[in-house]
Structures are given as structure tokens and as C-alpha cells.
């Protein structure tokens, strides 16, 4: 009989707790599910459950995140997505895919989680808005995407309290019409004109970490500052590789929420937006994002973290931190100096 290592035993216990939680939530819903019930199903103690998850919410979100990630990995881009050729068609497709999929309000029952979810939705709106722009919507598409997500969330909540209302076909049609929402002039925010330039440096960037080919912008953001992702995306030169590393000071409780939203976003893009229109924006979290933060010089991260570096030829050539860091790093002048080219 092969003896399991401590890590293998812990992973088996964690997997068993997750499977038990999935069954408990399926049987009773989030509100009525009990930690004692999950422990009993898993054949474990309450202490074993709490040693792996801080509470019921983290368990619930971990189950949803794991299921969303598995669905995304097992479902390639649909043929319907390849047929989408306009922002109007994309918004209708997004509405059909996302209608009825929002989180129940009772799951996010504290300020920190609600703020994190608001910022994650802002990030989703940015990515979907960029896709609408690439499909021909004039001007900034973020407001149209955000309004569609708002309408869909409202329809989901109303449908839960008034079954049968509203009509889902009307909701999809309304989202489609958002393609004609007046151009959004919300960019750039005024404060960007007052951001200090990035510091010019010359430091190594660890091989194996994004960006591809050693050139681009890495923007590290805490869960409460994700709205700043637009700064590096909009400011970076055309075609530049932009990577957003998402970090948090409360990974046990908030990382499952971020995993769920990012998996949901990737699945939405795969099913509703043709590959050429998907924004070339890399979103990373977990251990890889922590590695990016360390490589960018951060020793401690929290939900308000904001730092960015510009990388050229596998070396950090500019560094910025605090409000406006993504804009400063992306806008940095990285033109080779005479001394750099041996003249």
C-alpha cells in the first residue's frame, strides 16, 4: 500500500470537502446549507472543513469556480461565436449566455467582498467593452458592456423574486439595442494628467514570466483597484503585450470569487466573441500573479495594491507604483539611449 504524503493527504481532504459541499449546496441551496452537513457528507470534522476553507461562502464560491473552470476547459469556442460580426450581435449573444447566471445577493454579505465583486465586474466590462470596440462599435464600449451586465443582473434578481417576469427574449433584445448607446467619453479620467512619470530603471525580469518575448507592460492590481486596468490597456502602444496580475490580501476568502468571475468571463468570450475580436489582454491570479508581483518588486500585497513595470528585451526599463501606475509605466519613453546602443 502506497503511503500518501502530507500534501497528498491534505489535497484529498480538500477535494472531499469540496465534493461534499457541492452536494450540500445542490440539496439545500446556499442559505440553508450547513457546515455540519458538509462535514458529515465528507466524513470529516468541522475542524477539517475550516482548516481548508474559512467559511461557507468561500466553500460555495470555490465550488462555483471549480465548476466554471471545468466547463471552460471542456468547452471549446462555439461555432456561434465565429459567426458574430458586430457589436449588436455580440451583445445579444452575451445576454443569451449570461442571463440568469449572477450571484445571489446573500452570498456577498460584507463590504470587502461586495467591493471586490464590483471591481471584478468593472474588469469584465472593460474586456467585453474592448471586444465590442474591436467588432466596430464606435468610441469606448465599456459603458455599453457595463450596462448590459447591469440589465442582466437586474433581470436575474427580479426573476428570482417574481418568477416568469421579465420576459428573457425582451431582455436579450434590450441588451442588443445597447450597441447604439451614445459614445462613452469617460476616458481618460482627469487625474491621469497629473500622474508622475515612471522611474527609469534597468533591472532584469525573470525569464519564463509574462510578457511574451520579454516586451510589454505588467500591471499588478489588488482586487479593490481593478478599475485601473484600463489605464495600462489604453495607454500602452498598439500591439503591446499587457498583463494584469490580480492580487489580494485575503486569498482564502476572495480568491475563489476572482476565479469564478474570470472563468465566467473566459467562457463568455469563447461562446460569444470571435477569436480575432477578443482583446489581447492577459489576466492572471493565484501563484502566477504573486510571482509577477514579486518580480515587480512588491514584498507585500493587499486589495489596494497598484504597481506596474514596463519591460523591454527581457529587462525592466520603467517602474511606477500608486494611483496611475499603469498609465505611467505604459507611457514611459523606452527609446534606447545613445549609451545603450554603444554609440
Secondary structure, DSSP 8 states (H G I E B T S, - for coil): -----HHHHHHHHHHHHHHHHHHHHHHHHHHH--HHHHHHHHT--HHHHHHH-SSHHHHHHHHHHHHHHHHHHHS---HHHHH--SHHHHHHHHHHHHTT----GGG--SHHHHHHHHHHHHHHHHHHHHHHHHTT--SB-HHHHHHHHHHHHHHHHHHHHSTT-S-HHHHHHHHHHGGGS--B---S-GGGGG----EEEEEE--TTSSSGGG-EEEEEEEGGGGGGHHHHHHHS-TT--EEEEEE-S-HHHHHHHHHHHHHHHHHHHHHHS-GGGS--EEEEETHHHHHHHHHTT-S---TT-EEEEEEETTEEEEEEESTTHHHHHHH------GGGGT-
